[in-house]
Amino acid sequence: MSAVLDTHAVPAAPHAGAGWVREAERWLRHLVEIPAALLVAAEVVILFAGICARTFHRPIIWSDELASILFLWLGMLGAVVAVQRGEHMRLTFVVGGLPPRARAWCETLAIGAVFILFALLLHAAFDYHEDQEFVEMPALGWPGSVRALAVPVAFILALASCALKLLRHSWRDVAGVALVLCAVAGAFYLAMPMLIAMGNWALVVFFIGLLGVCVLSGVPIAFSFALATTAYLLTTTSTPLTVVVGRVDEGMSGLILLAVPLFILLGQLVDVTGMAKVMVSFLASLLGHVKAGMSYVLLGAMLLVSGISGSKTADMAAVAPVLFPEMRKRGMKDGELLSLLAASGAMSETIPPSIVLIAIASVTGVSIAALFTAGILPALVLALVLAVVARYRAGREEDQTLPPRASRAVVMKTLAVAFPAILLPFLIRTAVVEGFATATEVSTIGIAYSLLLGLIVYRGGLSWRGLIPMLARTASLSGAILFIVGAASAMAWALTQSGFSHALASAMAGVPGGQAGFLVISLIAFMVLGSLLEGIPAIVLFGPLLFPIARQFGIHEVHYSMIVILAMGLGLFAPPFGLCYYAACIIGQVAPEAGMRRIWIYLGALFVGLLVLTFVPWFSLVFL
């Protein structure tokens, strides 16, 4: 998975307004970030206590219920923090090519669209909170409104955050955006009779037209989904907007998704404690002296680190800064480095505990333990394919003066230092596969293990002063991911109710070529979806629709999961639209155009490897 955040955001054109606005923003951020950070810590403690209690045969019956309550508060407050920091996922490729004045206007439009969405749904959020008053939690005995209160509170805080952001923009831009949004709303209102008469063709207007314009204009993807869904329901149906709020809650609240913030926190700990650095140092001492050795090290490091953080952005951020300087010394061009880094991110998408694996298990019901078991070998196959390409490219790119081979003593010393860190991904997989902990809980074991290593063995950059910012960063990234899952769930519900899902199922089931034709179409579809939407929303939208069809064709659900995830990874890292490609550019500090031509040989090799994996299910199923 791979969450790609707004690190490639379009720069705002802030109004040189009063200092009180910035001061108000600062205080509001503290008001949201500190509780969100404490909620992350509370979830770690609760889940780890649950594991310990079960180990001593004294299970805590209310722990999952309390974790579920706090999880919604964490997801909603985290989404607000992501609004404040500008870290919601968005496509900025189109807007980034506009003149500065137009980019500033589009930035104002993005904030204004988010403000309008929360304003439209605020009353529905309070209605949803009241409805939950009649739901009683069985273990704690609390009313459901305690949990549901997170939604209107977060909406109010997000509205305040957006309002303060707009106050820092040019009043001309704000007025222009307001006029455009009012004109669009008026046009939809006047066109209501025609849109209703169009039937399912109205879906094209909202879920291709309006959604496409929002995404291409730089409106965050989650809010684009929610706006299109809200506009569709308001214009063509009598469905109350509490349904949207309820579906967002339902999409965000699957307990298996609690693994998302915990693995994000684990990834940050691995980076801060220096565990990633010592693993890379060991691989460099082992392979650094051979032709294309540092490329092999990068591929191996991505495989190892992917088994810890679960996030492709975190993986690249842990590996690239350590390896790129040495690779540049050997004569590798920036475009080659960028291409290899991006391709390795696509290669390792199925390495557990990938966040996309967790998401696909959440929405399709596929066993998370089976996915964790099956995901390793396909990634190794693609790593071998990339190693062959890297070997070929090294003859053209690398300085042929290679460093001397490290002595056995140096290799053993780096192995001894890295060995505790290398054990972590194996610890995580074993705990899940052997049933010692669930996929949600196992990250807490990794967190505790990383804290011990950081404090006792590596003594890296861990400090009390840096703890709250680390937890707040975890909440922000988690909120961005969870809100897009919630918004995509609401959109998927609207598409299903319209009958679109049945039409899609019929069309896909009737593809020529039977099983092979369906697999090829799935590959192409998810590569496009991965490029345009990012992995998680694509899975939430189309996973529940396509997995039943795959079963009809006799395709094993775990095998299909591997194909879908790797196809999305290819799209996600493919320029010019793949969001993760630009994340790799930022992390590697390489201009995007440097890799536009070089990356295709790597992506082409990955596609060939993916075809082999698609038509040879043995690679996905052999260990099940």
C-alpha positions in Angstrom: 0.0 0.0 0.0 0.9 2.4 0.0 -0.2 5.7 1.1 1.2 8.6 -0.8 0.6 11.8 1.0 0.5 15.4 -0.1 4.3 15.7 -0.1 4.0 16.9 -3.7 1.4 19.5 -2.8 0.8 22.6 -4.8 2.1 25.6 -2.9 -0.5 27.9 -1.5 -0.6 31.6 -2.0 -1.2 32.7 1.5 -2.6 36.1 2.2 -0.3 38.3 4.2 -3.1 38.6 6.8 -3.1 39.2 10.5 -0.9 37.2 12.8 -3.8 36.1 14.9 -4.9 33.7 12.1 -1.5 31.8 12.3 -1.7 31.9 16.1 -5.2 30.5 16.0 -4.1 27.7 13.7 -1.2 26.8 16.0 -3.5 26.5 19.0 -6.0 24.5 17.0 -3.3 22.1 15.9 -2.2 21.5 19.4 -5.9 21.0 20.5 -6.2 18.2 17.9 -2.7 16.7 17.7 -2.1 16.1 21.4 -5.4 14.0 21.9 -4.8 12.2 18.6 -1.2 11.3 19.7 -2.4 10.1 23.1 -5.1 7.9 21.3 -2.3 6.2 19.3 -0.4 5.5 22.5 -3.6 4.2 24.2 -4.4 1.8 21.4 -0.9 0.3 21.6 -1.2 -0.1 25.4 -4.7 -1.6 25.2 -3.9 -4.2 22.5 -0.6 -5.2 24.0 -2.3 -5.6 27.4 -4.9 -7.9 25.6 -2.1 -10.1 24.3 -0.4 -10.4 27.7 -3.7 -11.1 29.4 -4.5 -13.9 27.0 -1.0 -15.3 27.4 -1.7 -15.7 31.2 -5.3 -17.0 30.5 -6.9 -13.9 31.9 -8.5 -12.3 28.8 -9.8 -8.8 29.1 -13.3 -9.0 27.6 -13.8 -5.3 27.1 -10.4 -4.5 25.4 -11.6 -4.9 21.8 -14.6 -2.8 22.5 -12.7 0.0 24.1 -10.1 -0.2 21.2 -12.9 0.1 18.7 -14.3 3.2 20.5 -10.9 4.9 20.6 -10.2 3.8 17.0 -13.0 5.9 15.5 -11.8 8.9 17.6 -8.3 8.3 16.4 -9.3 8.0 12.8 -11.5 11.1 12.8 -9.0 13.3 14.8 -6.2 12.0 12.6 -8.1 13.1 9.5 -8.4 16.6 11.0 -4.7 16.6 11.7 -4.1 15.6 8.1 -6.3 18.5 6.9 -4.3 20.9 9.1 -1.0 19.6 7.8 -2.1 19.2 4.1 -1.3 15.5 4.2 -4.4 14.0 2.6 -3.7 12.1 -0.6 -4.2 14.1 -3.8 -3.2 14.2 -7.4 -1.1 17.3 -8.2 0.4 16.3 -11.6 -2.1 18.4 -13.6 -2.2 21.4 -11.3 1.5 21.4 -10.8 2.0 22.3 -14.5 -0.2 25.4 -14.3 1.1 29.0 -13.9 1.6 30.1 -10.3 -1.5 32.2 -10.2 -3.7 29.3 -11.4 -2.0 26.9 -8.9 -2.8 29.3 -6.0 -6.5 29.4 -7.1 -6.6 25.6 -7.3 -5.2 25.4 -3.8 -8.0 27.6 -2.6 -10.5 25.5 -4.5 -9.2 22.3 -2.7 -9.6 23.9 0.7 -13.0 25.3 -0.2 -14.3 22.0 -1.5 -13.2 20.3 1.8 -15.0 23.1 3.7 -18.2 22.6 1.7 -18.2 18.9 2.2 -18.0 19.1 6.0 -20.6 21.9 6.0 -23.0 19.7 4.0 -22.5 16.7 6.3 -22.4 18.4 9.7 -26.1 18.2 10.4 -26.1 14.6 9.3 -23.2 13.9 11.6 -25.2 15.1 14.6 -28.3 13.1 13.4 -26.0 10.0 13.2 -24.7 10.7 16.7 -28.3 10.8 18.0 -29.3 7.6 16.3 -26.4 5.8 18.0 -27.7 6.8 21.4 -30.0 3.7 21.3 -27.1 1.3 20.6 -25.6 -0.3 23.7 -22.1 -1.7 23.8 -22.4 -5.2 25.2 -19.2 -5.4 27.3 -18.9 -1.8 28.6 -22.6 -1.0 28.6 -21.9 2.5 27.1 -24.3 4.0 24.6 -23.0 4.1 21.0 -23.2 7.8 21.0 -20.0 7.9 23.0 -18.2 6.5 20.0 -20.2 8.3 17.3 -19.6 11.7 18.9 -16.1 11.6 17.3 -17.8 12.3 13.9 -19.5 15.7 14.6 -16.6 16.8 16.8 -14.1 16.1 14.0 -16.3 17.8 11.4 -16.4 21.0 13.5 -12.7 21.0 14.0 -12.1 20.4 10.3 -14.4 23.2 9.4 -12.6 25.6 11.7 -9.2 24.4 10.3 -10.4 25.0 6.7 -11.8 28.4 7.6 -8.5 29.5 9.1 -6.6 28.2 6.0 -8.9 30.2 3.7 -8.3 33.4 5.8 -4.7 33.1 4.7 -5.5 33.1 1.1 -6.2 36.0 -1.3 -9.8 37.2 -0.8 -10.1 37.3 -4.6 -9.3 33.6 -4.8 -11.7 32.8 -2.0 -14.5 34.9 -3.6 -13.8 33.3 -7.0 -13.9 29.8 -5.5 -17.1 30.6 -3.7 -18.7 31.8 -6.9 -17.6 28.6 -8.8 -18.9 26.3 -6.1 -22.2 28.2 -5.9 -22.6 28.0 -9.7 -21.9 24.3 -9.7 -24.4 23.7 -6.9 -27.0 25.9 -8.7 -26.4 24.0 -12.0 -27.0 20.6 -10.3 -30.1 22.0 -8.6 -31.6 23.2 -11.8 -30.6 20.0 -13.6 -32.3 17.7 -11.0 -35.2 16.6 -13.1 -33.0 15.8 -16.1 -30.5 13.9 -13.9 -33.2 11.9 -12.3 -34.6 11.0 -15.7 -31.1 9.9 -16.9 -31.2 7.0 -14.4 -27.9 5.2 -14.1 -26.3 7.5 -16.8 -26.3 10.1 -14.1 -23.5 8.1 -12.5 -21.3 9.3 -15.3 -21.9 12.9 -14.4 -21.1 12.5 -10.8 -18.6 9.6 -10.5 -16.6 10.4 -13.7 -17.3 14.0 -14.5 -17.5 15.7 -11.0 -15.1 13.2 -9.4 -12.6 13.6 -12.3 -12.7 17.4 -12.2 -12.2 17.4 -8.4 -9.3 14.9 -8.5 -7.5 16.7 -11.4 -8.1 20.1 -9.7 -6.1 18.9 -6.7 -9.0 18.3 -4.3 -7.8 15.4 -2.0 -9.0 12.1 -3.3 -11.0 11.1 -0.1 -13.0 14.4 -0.2 -13.5 14.0 -4.0 -15.1 10.6 -3.4 -17.3 12.0 -0.6 -18.3 15.1 -2.6 -19.3 13.1 -5.6 -21.3 10.7 -3.4 -23.0 13.5 -1.5 -23.9 15.4 -4.7 -25.3 12.2 -6.3 -27.5 11.4 -3.3 -28.7 15.0 -2.9 -29.5 15.5 -6.5 -31.0 12.1 -7.7 -32.3 10.4 -4.6 -34.2 11.1 -1.4 -31.6 9.2 0.7 -30.7 11.1 3.9 -27.0 12.1 4.2 -26.8 10.2 7.5 -26.2 7.2 5.3 -23.0 8.8 4.0 -21.8 9.5 7.5 -22.8 5.9 8.6 -20.9 4.4 5.7 -17.8 6.5 6.3 -17.9 5.3 10.0 -18.4 1.7 8.9 -15.6 1.9 6.4 -13.2 3.4 8.9 -14.1 1.2 11.8 -13.2 -2.3 10.8 -11.0 -3.5 13.6 -8.5 -5.1 11.3 -7.7 -1.5 10.0 -6.4 -0.7 13.5 -3.2 -2.3 12.2 -2.8 0.7 10.0 -1.8 3.3 12.6 0.2 0.7 14.6 2.3 -0.3 11.6 2.9 3.3 10.7 4.2 3.9 14.2 6.3 0.8 14.0 7.8 2.1 10.7 8.7 5.4 12.3 10.4 3.5 15.2 12.4 1.4 12.9 13.7 4.6 11.2 14.3 6.6 14.4 16.1 3.8 16.3 18.5 3.1 13.4 17.3 -0.4 12.8 16.8 0.1 9.1 20.3 1.6 8.8 22.1 -1.4 10.4 20.2 -3.8 8.2 21.3 -1.9 5.1 24.9 -1.8 6.4 24.9 -5.5 6.7 23.6 -6.0 3.2 26.2 -3.5 1.9 29.1 -5.4 3.5 27.8 -8.6 2.0 27.1 -7.4 -1.6 28.7 -4.0 -2.0 31.8 -5.3 -3.8 30.1 -7.0 -6.7 28.8 -5.6 -10.0 25.4 -4.0 -9.4 26.0 -4.8 -5.7 24.4 -1.6 -4.3 21.4 -2.2 -6.5 21.0 -5.7 -5.0 21.4 -4.1 -1.6 18.6 -1.7 -2.3 16.3 -4.5 -3.4 17.2 -6.6 -0.4 16.7 -3.7 2.0 13.3 -2.9 0.5 12.3 -6.6 1.0 13.4 -6.5 4.7 12.0 -3.1 5.6 8.7 -3.8 3.8 8.1 -6.6 6.3 8.2 -4.1 9.1 6.6 -0.7 8.3 3.8 -1.8 6.0 4.0 1.5 4.1 5.9 2.0 0.8 6.5 5.6 1.5 8.1 4.7 4.9 10.1 1.9 3.2 11.6 4.3 0.6 12.3 6.9 3.2 14.2 4.4 5.4 16.3 3.0 2.5 17.1 5.8 0.0 18.9 8.3 2.2 21.3 5.5 3.4 22.1 4.1 0.0 21.9 6.9 -2.5 25.1 8.7 -1.6 27.2 5.6 -2.1 25.4 4.7 -5.3 26.1 8.1 -6.7 29.7 7.8 -5.8 29.8 4.7 -8.0 28.6 6.7 -11.0 24.9 5.8 -11.0 22.8 8.6 -12.5 19.9 10.1 -10.6 17.4 8.8 -13.1 18.6 5.3 -12.6 18.5 5.6 -8.8 14.9 6.9 -8.9 13.8 4.2 -11.4 15.2 1.4 -9.3 13.8 2.8 -6.0 10.3 3.2 -7.5 10.4 -0.2 -9.1 11.5 -1.8 -5.9 8.5 -0.1 -4.2 6.1 -1.7 -6.7 7.9 -5.1 -6.3 7.5 -5.3 -2.6 3.8 -4.5 -2.4 2.8 -8.0 -1.2 5.4 -8.3 1.5 3.6 -8.5 4.8 2.5 -6.5 6.7 1.6 -4.3 3.7 -1.3 -1.9 4.5 -2.9 -2.9 1.2 -2.9 -6.5 2.3 -4.7 -5.4 5.5 -7.2 -3.4 3.5 -8.0 -6.2 1.0 -8.6 -8.6 3.9 -10.9 -6.0 5.5 -13.2 -5.5 2.5 -13.2 -8.9 0.9 -13.0 -11.3 3.9 -9.9 -13.1 2.6 -7.8 -14.6 5.5 -5.2 -12.1 6.6 -2.9 -15.0 7.7 -3.2 -16.6 4.3 -2.3 -13.3 2.6 0.7 -12.8 5.0 1.9 -16.3 4.1 1.3 -16.0 0.3 2.8 -12.5 -0.2 6.5 -13.3 0.2 7.3 -15.6 -2.7 5.7 -13.3 -5.4 7.8 -10.4 -4.2 10.9 -12.5 -4.3 10.2 -13.5 -7.9 9.8 -9.9 -8.9 13.0 -9.0 -6.9 14.9 -11.6 -9.0 13.5 -10.0 -12.2 14.6 -6.5 -11.1 18.0 -7.9 -10.1 18.5 -9.2 -13.6 17.6 -5.8 -15.0 19.8 -4.0 -12.5 22.8 -6.3 -13.5 22.2 -5.4 -17.1 21.9 -1.6 -16.4 25.0 -1.6 -14.1 27.3 -2.2 -17.0 26.0 1.0 -18.5 25.7 3.2 -15.4 28.1 2.2 -12.7 31.7 3.2 -12.4 33.5 -0.1 -12.9 36.0 0.6 -10.1 34.4 -1.4 -7.3 35.4 -1.3 -3.7 37.3 -4.2 -2.2 35.4 -7.1 -0.8 34.6 -6.7 2.9 36.5 -9.1 5.1 34.7 -11.9 6.8 35.3 -10.2 10.2 33.5 -7.0 8.9 30.6 -9.0 7.5 30.2 -11.0 10.8 30.4 -7.8 12.8 27.7 -6.0 10.7 25.6 -9.2 10.9 25.9 -9.3 14.7 24.8 -5.6 14.9 22.0 -6.1 12.5 20.8 -9.5 13.6 18.3 -8.3 16.3 16.7 -5.9 13.7 16.6 -8.6 11.0 14.6 -10.8 13.4 11.8 -8.3 13.5 10.0 -9.1 10.2 10.2 -12.8 11.0 8.9 -12.2 14.5 5.9 -10.3 13.0 5.0 -13.0 10.4 5.5 -15.9 12.8 3.2 -14.3 15.5 0.4 -14.0 12.9 0.8 -17.3 11.1 1.1 -19.3 14.4 -2.0 -17.6 15.9 -0.1 -16.0 18.8 -1.5 -12.5 17.9 -4.0 -11.2 15.3 -2.8 -9.0 12.4 -4.1 -6.0 14.4 -2.3 -7.0 17.6 1.0 -8.2 16.2 2.2 -4.6 15.4 2.2 -3.9 19.2 4.7 -6.8 19.7 6.8 -5.2 17.0 6.5 -1.8 18.7 7.5 -3.2 22.1 10.4 -5.1 20.5 11.6 -2.0 18.6 11.4 0.2 21.7 13.6 -2.4 23.6 16.1 -2.5 20.8 16.1 1.3 20.5 16.6 1.9 24.2 19.0 -1.0 25.0 20.8 -2.1 21.8 20.9 0.7 19.2 20.2 3.7 21.4 19.3 5.8 18.3 17.3 9.0 18.1 14.5 8.0 20.6 13.7 10.7 23.1 10.7 11.8 25.1 10.7 15.2 23.4 10.2 13.5 20.0 7.5 11.1 21.2 4.5 13.3 20.8 5.5 14.5 17.3 6.0 10.9 16.3 2.6 9.9 17.6 1.0 12.9 16.0 2.6 12.1 12.7 1.2 8.6 13.0 -2.3 9.9 13.7 -2.1 12.2 10.6 -1.0 9.5 8.2 -3.5 7.1 9.7 -6.3 9.6 9.4 -5.5 10.3 5.8 -5.6 6.5 5.0 -8.7 5.7 7.1 -10.8 8.6 5.8 -10.1 7.6 2.2 -11.3 4.1 3.1 -14.4 5.5 4.7 -15.2 7.8 1.8 -14.6 5.1 -0.7 -16.9 2.8 1.3 -19.7 5.4 1.0 -19.1 5.8 -2.7 -19.1 2.0 -3.2 -22.4 1.8 -1.4 -23.9 4.4 -3.7 -22.6 2.6 -6.8 -24.0 -0.7 -5.4 -27.5 0.8 -4.7 -27.6 2.3 -8.2 -27.3 -1.2 -9.7 -23.9 -0.3 -11.2 -22.2 -3.2 -9.4 -24.6 -5.7 -11.0 -24.0 -4.3 -14.4 -20.2 -4.4 -13.9 -20.4 -8.0 -12.6 -22.4 -9.0 -15.7 -19.9 -7.3 -18.0 -16.8 -8.7 -16.3 -18.4 -12.2 -16.2 -19.0 -12.1 -19.9 -15.5 -11.3 -21.0 -14.1 -13.4 -23.9 -11.4 -15.9 -23.0 -13.0 -17.1 -19.7 -10.6 -17.2 -16.8 -7.6 -16.0 -18.8 -9.6 -13.0 -20.2 -10.8 -12.0 -16.8 -7.3 -12.1 -15.4 -5.9 -9.9 -18.2 -8.7 -7.4 -17.8 -8.2 -7.3 -14.1 -4.5 -6.6 -14.6 -5.1 -3.7 -16.9 -8.0 -2.3 -14.8 -6.1 -2.3 -11.5 -2.9 -0.9 -13.1 -5.1 2.0 -14.3 -6.9 2.3 -11.0 -3.6 2.2 -9.1 -2.2 5.0 -11.2 -5.3 7.2 -10.9 -6.8 6.5 -7.5 -4.0 4.8 -5.3 -4.3 1.3 -4.0 -6.5 1.5 -1.0 -9.5 3.4 -2.5 -9.3 1.2 -5.6 -9.5 -1.9 -3.4 -12.3 -0.6 -1.3 -14.3 0.4 -4.4 -13.8 -2.6 -6.6 -12.7 -5.4 -4.4 -16.1 -6.4 -3.1 -17.4 -6.3 -6.8 -14.7 -8.3 -8.5 -13.7 -10.9 -6.0 -17.0 -12.8 -6.3 -16.6 -12.8 -10.1 -13.1 -14.2 -9.7 -14.5 -17.0 -7.5 -17.0 -17.8 -10.3 -14.1 -18.3 -12.7 -12.5 -20.6 -10.2 -9.6 -18.3 -9.3 -8.3 -18.7 -5.8 -9.0 -15.6 -3.8 -5.5 -15.4 -2.4 -4.0 -15.7 -5.9 -6.3 -13.0 -7.1 -5.3 -10.8 -4.2 -1.6 -11.1 -5.2 -2.4 -10.2 -8.8 -4.5 -7.2 -7.9 -2.1 -5.8 -5.4 1.0 -6.1 -7.7 -1.0 -4.7 -10.6 -2.0 -1.7 -8.5 1.6 -1.3 -7.4 2.7 -1.1 -11.0 0.2 1.7 -11.7 1.0 3.4 -8.4 4.7 3.8 -9.3 4.2 4.5 -13.1 4.6 8.1 -14.3 3.0 10.4 -15.2 0.1 9.8 -12.9 1.4 7.3 -10.3 1.4 9.1 -6.9 4.2 6.9 -5.4 6.5 7.8 -8.3 6.5 11.4 -7.0 6.9 10.3 -3.4 10.1 8.5 -4.6 11.2 11.7 -6.3 10.9 13.7 -3.1 12.5 11.0 -0.9 15.4 10.6 -3.3 15.6 14.3 -4.0 15.6 13.7 -7.8 13.6 15.7 -10.4 10.6 13.7 -11.7 11.7 14.1 -15.4 15.0 12.3 -14.6 13.3 9.0 -14.4 10.6 9.4 -17.0 12.4 7.5 -19.6 14.6 5.1 -17.6 11.9 3.6 -15.4 10.1 1.9 -18.2 12.6 -1.0 -18.6 12.1 -1.7 -14.9 8.3 -1.5 -15.1 8.3 -3.6 -18.3 10.3 -6.3 -16.5 7.9 -6.2 -13.6 5.0 -6.6 -15.9 6.5 -9.6 -17.5 7.1 -11.1 -14.0 3.5 -10.2 -13.1 2.2 -12.1 -16.1 4.2 -15.2 -15.0 2.7 -14.9 -11.5 -0.8 -14.4 -12.9 -0.7 -17.6 -15.0 1.3 -19.7 -12.6 -0.8 -19.7 -9.4 1.8 -22.0 -7.7 3.9 -19.0 -6.7 1.0 -17.5 -4.7 -0.4 -20.7 -3.3 2.5 -23.0 -2.6 2.9 -22.2 1.1 -0.8 -22.2 2.0 
